[in-house]
Amino acid sequence: MTGQIQMIDFSRSFLTFRIDTDRKPPGTVSHRPPYSLNNARIQLECCCDVTQKVTGQTNRFVLGASCKTERVGVDQDIWTEPNADFVPIFSDDGFLNLKTYSRAGIDVELYPPGSGRQTDRQSGRHEDVFDRTRIDIVERPGEVLTSAEAIVGATLERLPLNARTRIETDRYVAVLEYPVKTMNANERDQIYQTDTGPLLLPDFDADPEAMLSRFELAFAAFNSPNWIEFLVRVPTPVSEDINVYHYSQPVRFEARNEVTVLSD
């Protein structure tokens, strides 16, 4: 192992958005909120720093954990219909809300009536739809595991692991940090392999101002420090006229991967 580094403690890192209809009309809900105020605190799944090589400017994007569309504080009938998996992606000043319904392409009417339709990819600025937002990232010391033996050992000792993946293109450098929730370990042959997600996958062809709206979700696996394979969530046909969102598109990148262990 190397010396200590600072790592994200994902168990204590969150994004929070506040809706206060007494102060601002809601812009992301499809029903009348039962109460005028709600703070939604969502645990982080991934942090992605994207640097433009020409300017050196870095923008940070974070992925919140998946939840369900709901009515908060009601006595019954909590789940909205149609229901969706809901995943938020935040930058410092913008958001992308991904919703997964029973099939791809469903949209719903925004509340209040007359506000338009909400697609399964809604993006915009925080200030236009939220009363307040926060991104709270907690770091703690950790160490980089520099060999397969060390990674296998830490896995079998049930230590908390993160991974960092650096991908470089002609235009961008992206660094992803994420918790390793599933790790395969073989102590006989000293083989390890991550299998974890969802993560943020940038569109490296996007212009900087469009980067947030072009993110996709993906699961990722690697067993080498030199490459990574993603399985990307995309519209996937299940019949002649119906698509569903499914992790079905494999993509491979040359990369620099590190597995890190959080210190006690």
N, C-alpha and C positions, 0 to 999 in steps of 0.2 A: 504494500500500500504506500501511497505518497503521503505528503504532509496534509494538514487539515485544509479544507476549503469550505466555503459557505454554500449550503444547499437549501433548497426550498423545503420547508416542512408543510407538505400538502394537507396534512390532517388539521392544520391551524390556519390555512390560507383560504380566503373567501372573496367572492364578489358580492356586492349588496346593491340592490336597487330599491328605491323608495317611491311608492305611488301615494300621492295625497290629492285626492280629487277636489278637496276644498281649495287647493292652490293651483292645480293644473289639470286640465282634462287628460284622462289616460289615453295613450296612443298605441298600446300594445295588447289590449284586452278585448275579448269577444263577448263579454257579458257585463251586466251592471255589477260592480263590486259590492258585496254585502256591507262593507264598511268603507269609510272614506280614506282610511290610512292602512298601508301595509308595507313592512320592510321585508324583502325576500333576501335571505342570506344563503348563498349557494357555494358549496365547497368547490375548490379548484381541482381540475383534472390535468391541466397542462398549461405551461407557460411557453410562449414562442416569441423570441426576439428576432426581428427581421431588420437587417442593416442594408441600406443602399450603398453599394461599393463606390459609386461616383461621388456622393455627397458625404458619406460617413454617418448619415443620420440613421438612428435606430428607433424603431417603434415596437412597443411591447403589446402583445395580444394574449388574453387568457381565456381558457375554456372552463365553463362551469359544468358541474355534474348534471346528468340527465334527471329530469323530474317529469311530472304529468300536469296537464292543464287542469286547473282546479278552481273552485270557489272557496275562499278562505273564511273560516269562521261560521259556516252554516251548520245547521243541526242534522241535515241529511242531504243526499244528492250532491256530494262534493265534486264529483268528476264532471267536467263539461262534456257536452255531446255535440259534434263528434269530438272524441278525445284524441290527444296527441302527446307523444313524447316531446318534451321541450328542452332545448339546449341553448344557453346563452353564450355568446362570444363577445368579449369586451376589449376595446382599446381604451386609452385614457379619455377619449371624448366621443367614441362611437360604439355602436352595438350591432350585432347580427344575431337575430333569433331564428333558430332552426326548429321547425316543427315536423314531426313524422306522424302522419295520419295512416289510415288503413291502406291508402294508396297514394302515390305521388301526384301532385298537382291540385290537391284539394285546397281551396281557400275558404275563409269564413268572413262574415260581416264584423267589422270593428264596432266597438261601443264607444260613444253613443251612436245610435242609428244615423246614417248619413255620413259617417266618417270614412267610408270606403271599405275596401276589402283587404284582408290580411292574407298574404300568400304564405307558403311554407318556408320562405326565406325573406324575412323582414329586416331591413337595415335602416339605420338613421343615426341621428345625434342624440346623445343622452339628454341634452337640455330641452329637446323638443317633446319628449314623452315622459321623462322621469322628474320627480321633484328633487331627487338627490341620488348620487351613485358613489360607490367606494370600491377600490380594489385594495385588499389587505394581504400582503405577501409576507409571511414570517420565514426567516432564515435561521438555520442552526448549523453548527459545525458538522463536517463529514469528511470522508476520505474516499479517494478514487481507488478502486480495486484494479490492479494493473496486470493481473493474470487470470487465466481461466480457473486455475486452482483456487485463487482467492475468491472469485465470484461464486464458484460451486460451494466452497466452504461457508461463505456468508449466507448463501441461500439455505443450506441445510441447518445452519445455526438459527434460522428464523429471524435474521436481522432485517430491519426496514431498508429497502433499496430504492434508489432513484436511478434514472438514466438520463444522460445528456447526449443529444444527437446534433451534430453540426453538418449542414448541407450547404455547399457553395455552388452557385451558378455564375454565369458571366455577369449577372446584374445584382444578385443578392447573396447575402450570407444569412442563413436562418439557423438559430440555435433553439432547440426544443429541450425542455426539462419536464420530466413527468415521473410519477411513481410507477415502479414495476409491480403491478398487482398480480401477475402470473409469471413465474420463472421456472423453466425446466432445468434440472440439474442431474448430471451423471458423474458420480465420483469415481467410477471405474475408468472411464475414458477421458475425464476432465472436459466434459462438454456442457455448455449452458446454452439456453435460448430463451429470450424474452418472448412474451405473447401478451400484449397489453394494449389498452386503449379505453375509450376513444382518445385520439390525439388530434391536434390541429395540423393540417397539411396545407401550407401556402400554395397559391397558384403563382409560380415563379415567372409566368408570362404577364401577370397583372401589373399595371402601373401602380406606383406607391399609393395614390389616393383611392384606388379601387381594391387594395389588398384585403381590407377587412371584409368586404362584401363577397369576396371570391374564395374564402376559406372552405375547405371540405373537412369532414370527419374521417378518420382512418384508424384502424388498428395497425400495430407495427410489431415486427419481429426481427431480431438479429442474433447471430451467434459468433460474430466477428467484430472487431473494432473498425472495420473498413467499409461496411455496406449495411444497408437497411432495406427491408421490403415492407411496403404498406399495402393494406387491403382497404380500399377507399369506398365510402358510402356514396352510391350513385343510384339514379333511377334505373331499375332493373326489370325487364319484362317478365311477367308471369303468365300472360296470355297475349293474344293478338292486340288487344286494346287496353291493357291494364299494366302499369308499371308500379312497383313498390320501391321504397328506399331500402337498399340492402348493401352490406359490405361485400362487394363482388368484383371490384376492379383492382388487380394487383399492379403495383408500381414499385420499381427498384431504383435506388439512388446510391451512388458512391457517397460515403459519409465518414465522419469520425464519431464513433460511439464510445461513451464511458459509462460504466456502471459504478455507482457510488453508494456508500453505506453511511447512514446517519449515525452520528455518535450519540451515546447515552447522555 
